[in-house]
Each structure stands twice: as structure tokens, then as C-alpha cells.
């Protein structure tokens, strides 16, 4: 039994599943599994049960320190199991995990609806018969969000609405989530797309080949700073210099309303091996293989995320609409952090 919640932590830490939204939901279900384990160890002792569950929550939060959805999910479960017997609290933990999943699905769908309005307006201005080109970074699709995605939700909605759409997909080194995941997703949905090297986006923008950038986010502060996959900041700089709108799509569970300054977000550093080696599919054998890219003696650094300052962000697309990336606009809709959006909405009724 002890291996079950531990496996949830390993799945998140080792990126068997990844993406801010899906690891938040996985953490909620990990807490439900941890509640079952705590019940087996504590019996009917409520105080011991809560101590064990709290400890499991801390272990889960430590797996990926940058994405705030994980922290919100753990806190929501702990806040929702504060009454009743041990058995009742275990049942409550499962219900809270189900609510988390339901909210994530609904919020991503609504992000697509709000993003579609922006794409349609910009596409019409360009000329509806012309291809509307979007650039995206990393994978913020349904593989990262259970369904719809965040950054991809408006793309799917626009494609389904008949807008002539094409997506440039950054490969997104070092784990190549764009090349391997986003490209696969878009292909499955029938969305025209092109995989590009990470350093190509600026060139495309200089030549008028990108109409809009949409990325996801792992944490957005109350002040509007955006923390996302490493390389996002460089895309935002290029977009700003070339007057290309730069939008960030996220559910409110990705907001950190307690934090204003994005440069205080802890930036995860992962194994250097992810940089020095690369994985890919061997076409002849059909097996996933890993090869060394760098000299064996060369050290490598692997910062997983960077921070895009608010002044580079055109707007934030959430389930509640489109907002300016500043503290006043965010607080007006989501509050000032006295109660996180996930805690307000993800409660068992």
C-alpha cells in the first residue's frame, strides 16, 4: 500500500505525466491515495491520519516546485477533509479529486472559447481567406491538461470553427515536448502545423510569418508575471520587438495570488542528462533510444522554466475571459490572494 502514493509522486517528479494542469489533478488523486494509506496506518485516529496526510502532501509538493497547480491541489484536499471520521475524510478526498478534474476540463474548454474570439477577430482583420499563423512553445495541450489544453484550446476551437489556421511548434529542448507531443496532438486533430527549431521563432516574426503567439503557463503571479517552460521569455522578447501579440492561456488554478514578483518563483533545475542526451524513436526497431549529444567531459545546466515579465504579455486568457497582465486587472477578477481561486471553486457540495 505504501507504494501507491509514492508512485504518484514518482510519476510527477520523473515526468511520466507533465503539464501544470494535469499534475495538479494527479496530485489531488495522489492525496486520495495517500488518504487510503493513512487510514490503513492510523485506523480511527483522526489526528494521526491528518498528520500522515499532511506529510504526504509535503512530499507531493516537493516533486515539482515551480508549477503552482500542484500546491493548490494538495492544499485544497487538506482543507476539504477537516471534519468527520477517518473513513468520511477518505471519501471526501476522492470527491475533491473528482471536483478538481471536473473543473480542469470545464476551465480548459472555456479558455478555448475566449481564445477563439481573439483569433477570429485577428484573422478577420488579416483577411479570412489568408492563413492565420500561431506560434506556440512546449506542450500545453490535452496531454498536459486532461482535455482541450490551455494554449491549444483556442487553436482547436478556431480550426473547428473553419478558420484557416497553421501552427508553428517549437521543438522545446531539452525534452522536446513540442516536437513529440504538441505536434502529435495537432496532427491527431487535423490542425496544419510545422515543427521548428527553438531558435527559429524570432526569424519568422521578423519576416511577418507569425500573427500571434500563445503559450501556456506553470505559474502566473498576481502582478502578471508568467513562469513557463524555458525559452518562453525569448519568444516574448521577439514578439514584442516585432509587434506580434503574445498571449498566455491558463486556468485560474495556475494563478499564484500570494506572489506579485515573478522572479521570486522557485525555478526547478532538472538533471543535466536531459541536456547532454536526447531521446528519440529508432525507425527501424521501433524502440525509444537515447544518444549522447555533448562531449562526455562537458557539464550541462538544465533550468526547466523562465519568467516572462508582465510588460511583454499582451493578455491572459483564462476561463473567466481575457485580462491584462497586471495586478489591478487580475485582482479585479480573482481577488488578492486571501483565498486562492482553486480553493474557492474546488469544494465538495
C-alpha positions as CSV (number, residue, x, y, z in Angstrom):
1,X,0.0,0.0,0.0
2,X,2.9,2.4,0.8
3,X,4.0,2.2,-2.9
4,X,0.7,3.6,-4.2
5,X,1.0,7.4,-3.2
6,X,4.8,7.1,-3.7
7,X,4.2,6.1,-7.3
8,X,2.1,9.2,-7.8
9,X,5.0,11.3,-6.6
10,X,7.4,9.5,-8.9
11,X,5.1,9.8,-11.9
12,X,5.1,13.6,-11.4
13,X,8.7,14.0,-10.5
14,X,10.0,11.9,-13.4
15,X,7.6,13.5,-15.8
16,X,5.7,10.3,-16.7
17,X,3.0,12.9,-16.8
18,X,3.6,16.6,-17.1
19,X,1.9,19.9,-17.6
20,X,0.7,22.2,-14.8
21,X,-3.0,21.3,-15.1
22,X,-2.6,17.5,-15.2
23,X,0.0,17.3,-12.4
24,X,-2.5,19.3,-10.3
25,X,-5.2,16.8,-10.9
26,X,-2.7,13.9,-10.4
27,X,-1.7,15.4,-7.1
28,X,-5.3,15.6,-6.0
29,X,-5.7,11.9,-6.8
30,X,-2.3,11.2,-5.2
31,X,-3.7,12.8,-2.0
32,X,-6.7,10.5,-2.2
33,X,-4.4,7.5,-2.5
34,X,-2.3,8.9,0.4
35,X,-5.6,9.1,2.4
36,X,-6.2,5.4,1.9
37,X,-2.7,4.6,3.1
38,X,-3.0,7.0,6.1
39,X,-6.3,5.2,7.0
40,X,-4.6,1.8,7.0
41,X,-1.8,3.2,9.3
42,X,-4.0,5.4,11.6
43,X,-7.1,3.4,11.9
44,X,-9.7,5.6,13.5
45,X,-7.2,8.1,15.0
46,X,-8.1,11.3,13.2
47,X,-5.1,13.3,14.4
48,X,-2.6,10.6,13.3
49,X,-4.5,10.4,10.0
50,X,-4.2,14.1,9.3
51,X,-0.5,14.1,10.3
52,X,0.2,11.3,7.8
53,X,-1.8,13.0,5.1
54,X,-0.1,16.3,5.7
55,X,3.3,14.6,5.4
56,X,2.2,13.0,2.1
57,X,1.2,16.4,0.8
58,X,4.6,17.9,1.5
59,X,6.2,15.1,-0.4
60,X,4.0,15.7,-3.4
61,X,4.6,19.4,-3.4
62,X,8.3,18.8,-3.4
63,X,8.2,16.9,-6.6
64,X,7.8,19.9,-9.0
65,X,8.3,23.2,-7.1
66,X,7.5,25.6,-9.9
67,X,4.0,24.6,-11.1
68,X,1.6,26.1,-8.6
69,X,-1.4,23.9,-9.6
70,X,0.2,21.0,-7.6
71,X,0.4,23.1,-4.5
72,X,-3.1,24.3,-4.9
73,X,-4.4,20.7,-5.3
74,X,-2.7,19.5,-2.2
75,X,-3.9,22.4,-0.1
76,X,-7.5,22.0,-1.4
77,X,-7.6,18.4,-0.4
78,X,-6.2,19.1,3.1
79,X,-8.6,22.0,3.5
80,X,-11.6,19.8,2.5
81,X,-11.0,16.9,4.8
82,X,-11.2,18.7,8.2
83,X,-14.4,17.2,9.6
84,X,-15.8,13.7,10.1
85,X,-14.4,10.3,10.8
86,X,-11.3,8.9,9.1
87,X,-13.5,6.9,6.7
88,X,-15.5,10.0,5.9
89,X,-12.4,12.0,5.3
90,X,-11.0,9.4,2.9
91,X,-14.3,9.6,0.9
92,X,-14.1,13.4,0.9
93,X,-10.6,13.2,-0.5
94,X,-11.8,11.2,-3.5
95,X,-14.7,13.6,-4.1
96,X,-12.3,16.6,-4.0
97,X,-10.1,14.9,-6.6
98,X,-13.1,14.4,-8.9
99,X,-14.1,18.0,-8.5
100,X,-10.6,19.1,-9.4
101,X,-10.7,17.0,-12.6
102,X,-14.2,18.4,-13.5
103,X,-13.1,22.0,-13.0
104,X,-9.9,21.5,-15.1
105,X,-12.0,20.1,-18.0
106,X,-14.5,22.9,-17.9
107,X,-12.0,25.7,-17.5
108,X,-9.9,24.5,-20.4
109,X,-13.0,24.3,-22.6
110,X,-13.9,27.9,-21.7
111,X,-10.3,29.1,-22.3
112,X,-10.8,27.8,-25.9
113,X,-14.0,29.7,-26.3
114,X,-12.4,33.0,-25.1
115,X,-9.3,32.5,-27.2
116,X,-11.3,31.7,-30.3
117,X,-12.8,35.3,-30.1
118,X,-9.3,36.8,-30.3
119,X,-8.2,34.5,-33.1
120,X,-11.4,35.2,-35.1
121,X,-11.0,39.0,-34.7
122,X,-7.4,38.9,-35.8
123,X,-8.0,36.5,-38.6
124,X,-10.8,38.6,-40.0
125,X,-8.6,41.7,-39.8
126,X,-5.9,39.9,-41.7
127,X,-8.3,38.6,-44.3
128,X,-10.3,35.4,-43.6
129,X,-9.0,33.7,-46.8
130,X,-5.4,34.1,-45.6
131,X,-3.8,31.6,-43.3
132,X,-3.5,32.7,-39.7
133,X,-0.2,31.7,-38.2
134,X,0.2,31.0,-34.5
135,X,3.5,30.1,-32.8
136,X,3.4,28.0,-29.6
137,X,6.1,26.7,-27.2
138,X,6.3,23.4,-25.3
139,X,3.1,21.4,-24.8
140,X,0.1,23.0,-23.3
141,X,-2.4,20.6,-25.0
142,X,-4.8,18.0,-23.8
143,X,-1.9,15.7,-22.9
144,X,-0.9,18.3,-20.3
145,X,-4.5,19.2,-19.3
146,X,-6.7,16.0,-19.4
147,X,-8.6,17.5,-22.4
148,X,-8.6,20.6,-24.7
149,X,-5.4,22.0,-23.3
150,X,-4.7,25.6,-22.4
151,X,-2.7,27.2,-25.2
152,X,-4.0,24.6,-27.7
153,X,-7.7,25.0,-26.7
154,X,-8.2,28.2,-28.8
155,X,-6.3,26.6,-31.7
156,X,-8.7,23.6,-31.7
157,X,-11.7,25.8,-31.4
158,X,-10.5,28.0,-34.3
159,X,-9.8,25.1,-36.5
160,X,-13.2,23.5,-35.7
161,X,-14.8,26.9,-36.5
162,X,-13.4,26.8,-40.0
163,X,-10.7,29.4,-39.6
164,X,-7.7,28.8,-41.9
165,X,-5.1,28.1,-39.2
166,X,-1.5,27.0,-39.2
167,X,0.7,26.5,-36.0
168,X,4.4,26.7,-35.7
169,X,5.5,24.3,-33.0
170,X,8.8,25.0,-31.2
171,X,10.7,21.7,-30.6
172,X,11.2,22.8,-27.0
173,X,14.6,21.4,-25.9
174,X,15.7,19.7,-23.9
175,X,12.7,17.3,-23.6
176,X,11.2,18.2,-26.9
177,X,7.6,18.3,-25.7
178,X,6.7,20.5,-28.7
179,X,8.2,18.2,-31.3
180,X,7.0,15.0,-29.8
181,X,3.7,15.9,-28.0
182,X,2.2,19.1,-29.4
183,X,2.9,18.1,-33.0
184,X,1.3,14.7,-32.4
185,X,-1.7,16.3,-30.8
186,X,-2.3,18.8,-33.6
187,X,-1.8,16.1,-36.2
188,X,-4.5,14.0,-34.4
189,X,-6.9,16.9,-34.6
190,X,-6.1,17.7,-38.2
191,X,-4.6,21.1,-37.5
192,X,-1.9,22.1,-40.1
193,X,1.4,22.7,-38.3
194,X,5.2,22.8,-38.7
195,X,7.8,21.8,-36.2
196,X,10.6,24.3,-35.9
197,X,13.9,24.5,-34.1
198,X,13.7,26.6,-30.9
199,X,15.7,29.5,-32.2
200,X,13.6,29.9,-35.4
201,X,10.7,31.9,-34.0
202,X,12.4,35.3,-34.0
203,X,13.3,34.9,-37.7
204,X,9.7,34.0,-38.6
205,X,8.4,37.0,-36.7
206,X,10.9,39.4,-38.4
207,X,9.5,38.2,-41.8
208,X,5.9,38.6,-40.9
209,X,5.2,34.9,-40.7
210,X,3.7,34.8,-37.2
211,X,0.4,36.5,-36.4
212,X,0.2,35.6,-32.8
213,X,2.0,33.7,-30.0
214,X,0.1,31.6,-27.5
215,X,1.8,29.7,-24.7
216,X,0.6,28.0,-21.5
217,X,2.0,28.7,-18.0
218,X,3.1,26.9,-15.0
219,X,2.6,29.8,-12.6
220,X,1.3,33.4,-13.1
221,X,1.7,35.9,-10.3
222,X,-0.8,38.4,-9.0
223,X,1.3,41.0,-10.7
224,X,1.0,39.3,-14.1
225,X,4.5,37.8,-14.5
226,X,4.4,34.5,-16.3
227,X,6.6,31.5,-15.4
228,X,6.6,28.9,-18.2
229,X,8.9,26.4,-20.0
230,X,12.4,27.6,-20.5
231,X,12.6,29.6,-23.7
232,X,9.2,31.3,-23.3
233,X,10.9,34.6,-22.3
234,X,12.9,34.7,-25.6
235,X,9.7,34.2,-27.6
236,X,8.1,37.1,-25.7
237,X,11.1,39.3,-26.4
238,X,11.0,38.5,-30.1
239,X,7.2,39.0,-30.2
240,X,7.5,42.4,-28.5
241,X,10.2,43.6,-30.9
242,X,8.1,42.6,-33.9
243,X,4.7,43.8,-32.7
244,X,3.3,40.3,-32.5
245,X,0.6,39.8,-29.9
246,X,1.8,37.4,-27.1
247,X,-1.0,35.7,-25.2
248,X,-0.8,33.3,-22.2
249,X,-3.6,30.7,-21.7
250,X,-4.1,29.4,-18.2
251,X,-6.9,28.3,-15.8
252,X,-7.2,30.3,-12.6
253,X,-5.7,27.4,-10.7
254,X,-2.3,28.4,-12.2
255,X,-2.5,31.8,-10.6
256,X,-0.4,32.5,-7.5
257,X,-2.3,35.3,-5.9
258,X,0.0,35.5,-2.9
259,X,3.0,36.4,-5.1
260,X,3.5,39.7,-7.1
261,X,7.1,39.4,-8.3
262,X,7.6,36.5,-10.7
263,X,11.4,36.5,-10.0
264,X,10.6,35.0,-6.6
265,X,9.2,31.9,-8.2
266,X,11.4,28.9,-7.5
267,X,12.9,27.6,-10.7
268,X,13.3,23.9,-11.0
269,X,16.6,22.6,-12.1
270,X,16.5,19.1,-13.6
271,X,19.1,16.5,-14.5
272,X,22.0,17.6,-16.7
273,X,21.4,14.4,-18.6
274,X,18.3,15.8,-20.2
275,X,20.5,18.3,-21.9
276,X,23.6,16.2,-22.7
277,X,21.4,13.3,-24.1
278,X,18.4,13.2,-26.3
279,X,15.7,10.5,-26.8
280,X,14.0,9.6,-30.0
281,X,12.3,6.8,-31.8
282,X,14.5,4.4,-33.9
283,X,12.5,4.0,-37.0
284,X,13.9,0.5,-37.9
285,X,13.5,-1.1,-34.5
286,X,10.5,1.0,-33.2
287,X,12.3,1.4,-29.9
288,X,12.9,4.6,-27.9
289,X,16.7,5.2,-27.8
290,X,18.9,7.7,-26.1
291,X,22.1,9.2,-27.6
292,X,24.8,11.5,-26.2
293,X,24.9,14.9,-27.8
294,X,27.8,16.6,-25.9
295,X,31.4,15.7,-25.1
296,X,31.3,13.4,-22.1
297,X,33.6,15.8,-20.2
298,X,31.3,18.9,-20.8
299,X,29.0,19.8,-17.9
300,X,25.4,20.9,-18.6
301,X,22.9,23.1,-16.9
302,X,19.1,22.4,-17.1
303,X,16.9,25.2,-15.9
304,X,13.3,24.0,-16.6
305,X,11.5,27.3,-16.6
306,X,12.0,31.0,-17.1
307,X,9.9,34.1,-16.2
308,X,8.4,36.5,-18.7
309,X,7.8,39.9,-17.2
310,X,4.2,41.3,-17.4
311,X,5.1,44.1,-19.8
312,X,5.8,41.6,-22.5
313,X,2.4,39.9,-22.2
314,X,-0.5,41.1,-24.4
315,X,-3.1,39.3,-22.4
316,X,-4.0,36.4,-20.2
317,X,-6.7,34.0,-21.4
318,X,-8.5,32.3,-18.5
319,X,-11.8,30.5,-18.0
320,X,-13.2,33.9,-17.0
321,X,-12.2,35.8,-20.1
322,X,-9.2,37.8,-21.4
323,X,-7.3,40.0,-18.9
324,X,-4.5,42.5,-18.9
325,X,-1.3,41.1,-17.3
326,X,-1.2,43.4,-14.3
327,X,-2.2,43.3,-10.7
328,X,-5.2,45.6,-10.9
329,X,-6.8,43.5,-13.7
330,X,-6.1,40.2,-12.0
331,X,-7.2,41.2,-8.6
332,X,-10.5,42.7,-10.0
333,X,-11.5,39.2,-11.2
334,X,-9.7,36.7,-8.9
335,X,-9.1,38.6,-5.7
336,X,-5.9,39.5,-3.8
337,X,-4.8,36.1,-2.6
338,X,-6.7,35.8,0.7
339,X,-8.3,32.7,-0.8
340,X,-6.9,31.0,-3.9
341,X,-9.2,30.6,-6.9
342,X,-8.9,26.8,-6.7
343,X,-9.8,26.8,-3.0
344,X,-12.9,29.0,-3.7
345,X,-14.2,26.8,-6.5
346,X,-13.0,23.3,-5.9
347,X,-15.2,22.3,-2.9
348,X,-17.4,19.3,-2.4
349,X,-21.0,20.4,-2.4
